[in-house]
Amino acid sequence: MRIAFIQDHLRNGGTENQTLHIAHGLATEGIETHVIVFRQGGILDDKADASDFHLHFLNQGQLKTDWFAPGLDSLLRSLDIDIVIAMGRMGNCHAGLLCRSKRPYRIVATFRTGKTIPWLQRRALRKADHIVANSREALARIAKLYEIERADSTVIYNGCIRKIEPTPPSEKSGTTHEAPIHLVSASMFRPDKKQQRLLYICKRLPTQINWRLTLAGDGSERSACVAEAKRIGVEDRVDFPGLLHNPNPLYQQSHIAVHASAKESLPNFLVEAQMAGLPVIAYNVGGVAETFNPGQSGILIESADESRFVEALENLAQSPKLRLRMSEAARKYARDHFTAEAQLQTYINLLNKLISGQK
């Protein structure tokens, strides 16, 4: 069996990290695995080069762009690939192009975004041999928005690709009167992630709650968020540590994970937070509701209901017993749904089924 993942660029996003993780896992299981990247220059290039799979960069010449994939079909044929797995927006757009021709390989299109998708990606979802989505909500969304509803589709949740080491809940002694309640959010700083709204939510908390907020990550909106924290007078309570390669120390000192994103697929941060045993408060967008057990390991808030978010955060911050109960439920839910081993085995089962010609 020969498998190829296609990806436009190895930026340090959730999809790119999942691509490398799954490909590495398949390779270590003895499956010949290739990762084909449209252009060099990504943050994860060195990590990919050190992995067990075969790494290929297409030759774009002087042109450096995410949409150009010269010689992609020829390379797939020369490698005698059996199954192509398209990852990311542009990878799936090129899968839509590959679906137009007679080909010796099967194509798996993937859907793992909260954004509107272009016509070619929709074509891939309609014409590919199989669809993989990272949440049930994602499949429901493409059925509703694009009238793409297929029986030959599979939900494979993102595996927790980092080793997350939860701190025993009894060691987290923060209270509303003594040590601060530590709130954490970790994601790329993009407009849809709405980190600035978290500043306003925390500012609205009652004065007796001693809180600190850590906004980890990097991206185009980070400097604006730092400036906004200063403008509204909360800069002394908010930390911006940047991109963390090992978030364990941050999770272990935190009490509650908060997420105010307006668009999502299945956020890896919330998966990691559950593994770490953190109760979650998050808006109900995309597949967020599938990353934790609402009412048991976290609190799900209808999108943009900021007053309800503040109320939920106030209640959880002031109730150590509730945090302890939700923390225990979080770890159990994460172990039941998001282990990397379960994700990899599901991919192997799917690939074997496709190779054997089963629907």
SVG drawing of the C-alpha trace seen along z (x, -y; Angstrom):
<svg xmlns="http://www.w3.org/2000/svg" viewBox="-29 -53 45 59">
<polyline fill="none" stroke="black" stroke-width="0.4" points="0.0,0.0 1.4,-3.4 -0.2,-6.5 0.4,-10.2 -0.7,-13.3 -0.9,-16.5 -0.5,-19.8 0.2,-23.3 2.6,-24.6 3.9,-23.5 2.8,-26.4 2.4,-25.8 -1.3,-25.3 -3.5,-22.5 -4.1,-20.9 -0.4,-20.9 0.6,-19.3 -2.1,-16.7 -0.9,-15.9 2.7,-15.2 1.5,-13.3 -0.8,-11.0 1.8,-10.4 4.5,-9.7 2.2,-7.2 1.3,-5.4 5.0,-5.2 6.0,-3.7 3.3,-1.0 5.1,0.1 2.9,-1.7 4.8,-3.4 3.8,-7.0 4.7,-10.1 4.0,-13.8 3.9,-16.0 4.2,-19.8 3.6,-22.4 6.4,-24.8 9.2,-25.0 9.7,-27.6 7.3,-26.4 7.9,-26.4 7.4,-22.6 9.7,-21.8 12.5,-20.6 10.2,-18.5 8.8,-16.9 12.3,-16.2 13.2,-14.4 10.1,-12.1 9.9,-8.5 7.8,-9.2 9.1,-10.3 9.0,-14.1 8.6,-15.8 8.5,-19.5 7.2,-20.4 9.4,-22.7 7.7,-26.0 10.8,-27.8 10.8,-31.4 7.0,-31.4 6.3,-30.9 2.6,-30.5 0.2,-28.1 -2.0,-27.4 0.5,-26.2 1.2,-22.4 3.3,-21.7 3.8,-18.1 1.5,-16.8 -0.3,-14.2 2.9,-13.0 4.6,-12.6 1.7,-10.6 1.8,-8.3 5.6,-7.9 5.4,-6.9 2.6,-4.4 0.4,-5.8 -2.7,-3.8 -4.5,-6.5 -4.2,-10.2 -5.3,-12.1 -5.9,-15.8 -5.2,-18.1 -6.0,-21.8 -7.9,-24.1 -5.5,-24.1 -4.7,-20.4 -8.4,-19.7 -8.8,-22.1 -6.1,-20.2 -7.9,-17.0 -10.9,-18.6 -8.7,-19.0 -7.4,-15.5 -10.9,-14.1 -11.5,-15.3 -9.1,-12.8 -9.0,-9.1 -6.4,-8.1 -4.9,-5.0 -5.2,-6.1 -8.1,-6.7 -8.7,-10.1 -9.8,-10.9 -11.0,-14.5 -11.0,-16.0 -13.2,-18.7 -11.8,-20.3 -12.5,-24.0 -15.1,-26.5 -14.6,-28.7 -16.4,-28.9 -14.8,-26.6 -14.1,-27.3 -15.8,-25.6 -12.9,-23.2 -12.9,-21.9 -16.6,-21.3 -15.9,-19.4 -13.4,-17.2 -16.0,-16.5 -18.5,-15.5 -16.2,-13.5 -13.6,-11.9 -13.7,-8.2 -14.2,-9.0 -14.6,-11.9 -13.0,-12.3 -14.3,-15.0 -13.0,-15.8 -16.4,-16.2 -20.1,-15.1 -20.9,-18.8 -18.6,-19.2 -20.5,-16.6 -23.8,-18.1 -22.6,-21.5 -21.5,-20.5 -24.8,-18.7 -26.7,-21.9 -24.5,-24.5 -23.5,-22.6 -25.9,-19.7 -23.1,-17.2 -24.4,-14.2 -22.6,-10.9 -22.8,-7.6 -19.1,-7.0 -17.8,-9.4 -16.0,-8.9 -15.6,-11.1 -12.1,-10.9 -11.5,-13.2 -8.1,-15.0 -5.9,-12.9 -4.1,-14.7 -0.7,-14.8 1.2,-16.2 1.9,-14.3 -0.3,-16.2 0.5,-15.7 -2.5,-16.6 -1.9,-18.0 -3.9,-16.3 -6.9,-18.7 -6.1,-18.8 -2.8,-20.6 -4.7,-23.5 -5.4,-25.6 -6.4,-28.9 -9.4,-30.6 -11.2,-33.8 -9.6,-35.4 -6.0,-34.0 -4.0,-32.8 -5.5,-33.9 -7.7,-31.8 -5.7,-31.1 -7.6,-31.2 -5.9,-30.0 -6.6,-30.2 -4.1,-28.8 -4.6,-29.3 -3.3,-31.3 -4.1,-35.1 -6.5,-35.5 -9.6,-37.7 -12.0,-34.7 -10.3,-33.5 -11.6,-36.6 -8.9,-36.8 -9.8,-40.5 -13.3,-39.5 -11.8,-37.4 -10.2,-40.5 -13.6,-42.2 -15.2,-39.0 -12.6,-38.9 -12.8,-42.6 -16.5,-42.2 -15.9,-39.7 -16.7,-40.9 -13.9,-42.7 -13.6,-40.0 -12.5,-37.4 -8.7,-37.4 -8.0,-36.2 -5.1,-36.0 -5.5,-35.2 -2.9,-33.7 -3.3,-34.1 -0.7,-31.8 0.1,-31.7 1.2,-33.9 -0.3,-35.5 -1.4,-38.6 -3.8,-39.8 -1.4,-39.4 0.1,-42.9 -3.4,-44.4 -4.6,-42.3 -1.6,-43.3 -2.4,-47.0 -6.1,-46.4 -5.2,-44.8 -3.3,-48.0 -6.0,-50.3 -8.7,-48.8 -6.5,-48.5 -6.0,-44.8 -2.4,-44.5 -1.2,-43.6 -3.5,-40.5 -2.9,-39.2 0.2,-37.2 1.2,-36.8 3.9,-34.1 3.9,-33.5 4.0,-30.2 4.6,-27.4 6.2,-24.2 5.5,-22.6 2.3,-23.9 2.3,-21.4 3.6,-23.9 0.9,-26.4 -1.9,-23.9 -0.7,-22.6 -0.8,-26.0 -4.3,-26.8 -7.7,-26.2 -10.1,-26.9 -9.8,-26.8 -11.7,-29.6 -12.4,-29.9 -14.3,-32.7 -13.7,-31.8 -16.4,-32.7 -15.4,-30.0 -14.0,-26.6 -13.7,-23.1 -12.4,-20.9 -10.0,-23.1 -6.9,-21.2 -6.5,-23.5 -9.8,-22.3 -8.7,-18.7 -5.5,-19.3 -7.3,-21.2 -9.5,-18.3 -6.5,-15.9 -4.9,-18.3 -8.1,-18.0 -9.2,-21.6 -12.9,-22.5 -13.9,-24.4 -16.0,-27.4 -16.5,-28.0 -18.9,-29.3 -20.9,-26.7 -19.4,-27.1 -18.3,-24.4 -17.3,-21.2 -16.5,-22.8 -19.4,-20.9 -17.7,-17.6 -14.4,-18.5 -15.9,-18.2 -19.0,-17.0 -21.3,-20.0 -22.6,-20.2 -20.2,-17.6 -16.6,-18.6 -17.4,-22.2 -20.0,-24.8 -21.2,-25.4 -22.3,-29.0 -24.4,-30.0 -22.3,-32.0 -21.7,-35.6 -23.7,-35.5 -21.1,-37.4 -23.2,-37.9 -23.8,-34.2 -20.1,-33.6 -19.3,-36.0 -21.9,-34.4 -20.6,-30.9 -17.0,-32.0 -17.9,-33.7 -19.7,-30.6 -16.9,-28.2 -14.2,-30.5 -16.0,-30.7 -16.7,-27.0 -13.6,-24.8 -15.9,-21.7 -17.5,-22.2 -14.0,-22.7 -12.8,-19.5 -15.9,-17.5 -15.5,-18.9 -11.8,-18.3 -12.2,-14.6 -14.9,-14.4 -12.6,-16.2 -9.8,-13.7 -12.1,-10.8 -13.8,-12.3 -10.5,-13.1 -9.2,-9.6 -12.4,-8.1 -12.4,-10.2 -9.1,-11.8 -6.1,-9.5 -3.6,-9.6 -3.6,-5.8 -7.3,-5.6 -7.0,-8.2 -4.2,-6.3 -6.0,-3.0 -9.2,-4.5 -7.1,-5.8 -5.5,-2.4 -8.9,-0.7 -10.2,-3.1 -7.2,-2.7 -7.4,1.1 -11.1,0.8 -10.5,-1.5 -7.7,0.8 -10.0,3.8 -12.6,1.9 -15.2,1.8 -17.6,-1.2"/>
</svg>
